[in-house]
């Protein structure tokens, strides 16, 4: 009997390209204390129970109350289910929502960006839209069912993008199929954004914790390619998290990173082959 994908833990993942291009140091230069929400980092819960979840956004909106809210976004994406849930929660807010894309709003994060009545983006920033993307292992029946489920999810995203931008759904579908990156000016031209953010509103920071988290995400992607289950990847990364050395960031403000992050933990060795990635389970203890 085929697995019921909808009832299990199928999870949309960050694409390797979006993760590679994302610059985690991009943030708002100045944020108000009481009426803002930040979507920095992955959408959904990460390996340690943190991340940008609908639960966190809901708590922030309840704390803000009946006031306009600004949502700052710099994210490579993550769990599309969580992204749509956050989108719906923001759409329900009683007052005006403004979304501001500071660096990258990819995949699930681009869905969140569509929730704003005002949708602003830096000229040097990017939106990335694509079909739901995941790692999965199973027999042919399970994989066919998974593909059907993902197609339904893609259709839901097409509806969100089309309703927001005013573009035809067939044109949106082609953009998703091509994994399309839209610069700030192009996003404005095509209706995904309503305005541009001035350069003065954006800054780049060097944060050791962010750099370590970025290296961990790249390692997780390499391990997922090898077929290692998510639970085992989580245990393994937790084991090595405290042993990660510091990472240095660049000194040029960019929405995306043209080269590899200069993290001291070099994950390229894990990306050479799936066999090498899988072998980590034998090299590092898992409690």
Secondary structure, DSSP 8 states (H G I E B T S, - for coil): ----GGGTT------HHHHHHB-TTEEESS--SSSEEEEES-BEE-TTS-EE-HHHHHHHHHHH-SS-EEEEEEE--B-HHHHHHHHHHHHT-SS-EEEEEEEEEETHHHHHHTT-SEEEEETT-EEEE----------HHHHHHHHHHHHHHHHHHHHHHHHHH---HHHHHHHHHTTEEEEHHHHHHTTS-SEEE-GGGEEE---HHHHHHHHHHHHHHHHHHTT--HHHHHHHHHHHHTT-------SS--SB-SS----SS-THHHHS-HHHHHHHHHHS---
